[in-house]
Amino acid sequence: MEIRVDVTSYSFLVAVISHLLQMAYGQDIKWDAAYTPSSTPFPGSMKCWTCEEASDNYNCNRWAPDVYCPQGTKYCHTLHRMNGEGGSVMVRKKCAAVEDCTPNTVGCSINTDGSMVCIACCEGNICNPEVPTNHTTAIFATITPYDVGSSSHFNPSVQVLLVTLLAAVLFRHL
């Protein structure tokens, strides 16, 4: 009798085991801990490209300090000011709090002199290497849902039932 387990099944099995251990012990199992630096200043800390008033994106990223964002920040915020021909005049990148980055705070605006200012926000570690140059790139990119209050969570007993059913289906096909 030959038993074959493809990569998808293996990944699923690891996820199921991780979830069962999480439910049993009440904490997440960090499978990627070997790849994550242990010297972060606080859990969930992140980094952004940061600069005050660089002449362009190259000079911003070239001289950006490699430091963690302060606690209480969740997004990377990028402001790009361009002249009437679309050339960079000023770039400012920073770590931003939730109130600084919303779907309403991003986008581009054209000034009376023809210059344009574009603002983009993103969530994730060093997610802002580029600058926004138009309405297509001046976006609010998140990993987690923006309206966290509307997310639903399963009851733990429902979770156990679902995991048991999924494991039964998986093992039936092995």
N, C-alpha and C positions, 0 to 999 in steps of 0.2 A: 504494500500500500504506500503510495507516494502522496505526501502532503506538500502542496505548494502555497506559499504566501507571497503575494506580490507587494510592491512597495506601498501601494495605497492601503491595503489591508493592514500592513505593519504599522503605518502611520496612524491609521484609525485605532488600532489596538493600543498603541502607546497613548493616544489621546483618551481612550476609555479608561485605561489603567490610571492615568494621571487624574482624571475626573473622579474616579472611585476613591483614590487616595485623598484627594482634596475634600470630598464629602466625609470620609472617615476621620480625617485628622483636622479638618477645618482650616487648611492653609494650602496655598498654591505650591505645586512642585515646579521648580524652575529648571526645565530640561536644558535651557540654553545658558545656564549659569557659568559654564566653563568659558563661554565666549563673551561674557559681559564683565567689564572691569569692576572689581570689588571696591574701588576707592571712590565711588560716587558720594557726593556730599549728603544726599538724602534719597530715599526710595522714589523712583519715578523721575529722577533728575534728567535733564536733557541739555543739549548744547544747540546754539544757533550761530550762524555767521553774524558777527556784529561789527558795526563801524558807525562813527558819528556823522561825518560829512565828507565822504570820499568823492573824488571827481568822477569815478565810474566803478563798475562792478569789479573789474580786475583789481583795482587798488583797494577796494573794500575787502575782498576776500584774501588778497595777498597779505594784508596787515592785520587781519582779524585775530584777536587773541583767542587762544584755545582754553576757554573757561566755561564752567557750567552756569546755566541760567539760575537766577535766584529762586528760592522757594516761592510759590504763589504764581509763577508764570507757567503758561501752558502752550503758548504759540510762539512762532517766529514771525516777526513783522518786518516787511520790507517796503520802503518808500523810495520811488525812483522819479526824479525830476528830469525832464528832457526839454531841449530847445525845440523850436518850431520845425526843425529838420529831423527830429527824432534822436539827436545825439545826446548822450548823457551829460547832465550838468551837475547832478548831485545824487548820491546814493546813501541812504541811512538804513541800517539793519539793526534790529534789537530783539531781545526777549520781551514777550508781551503777556500781560495778564488777560483773563477771559474778557473783561470789559473793553479792552483795546482792540480786540479782533472779533468782529461779528460779520454776518453777511452784509450788513449795511455800511460797514466801514471800509470795505474793499472796492476796487474799481478804479477808473480813470476819470480825470476832469481836465478840461482844456481851459486855460486862462485867457484873458483878453489879449495878451501879447502873443498868443499862438503856442506858448509852451504847454506842456502836459505833465501832470503828476499822476502816477499810478501807484496804488497800494495793494499789496498782497499779504495774506497771512496763511501760515501752514502749521500743522501739528506734526511733530516728529523730530527725531534727533538729526540736527544739521539738515533740515529740509529746505533751506532757502539759499542754495548756491547761485541761483539765477535771479535776475530782476524782472519785474513785470514791465512790458513795453506797450501793451494795448489791453483792451477789454477781455480778450481771450486769456491772457496770462495773469491779469490782475484779479485773482480769485481767492476764495476762502476754502482751503483744502484741509479737511479734518480726517482723522483716523476713527475717532469715536463720534457717536451721534452728537450733533450740536445741542439738541434739547434733551439733556440727560434725564430730566424728570419724566419724560414720556416713555422711557424704556421699561419693558416688562420683564419680570423675573419669575421663573418657575418655582413652585413650592418644592422643598427638598424631597418630599416623598414622590412627587411626579418625576423629579430628576432620577431617582433610583429606578423607578419603573422604566423610564425611557432608556437608561443605560443598560438595564437588564435585557430589554427587548432588542436593542441594537447589538449587544454582545451575542445574543441567541441567534440572530440573523447572520452575523459574521461567522460564527462557528459552524453554522449549518452549511455554509458555502465552502468551507475548507476541505 
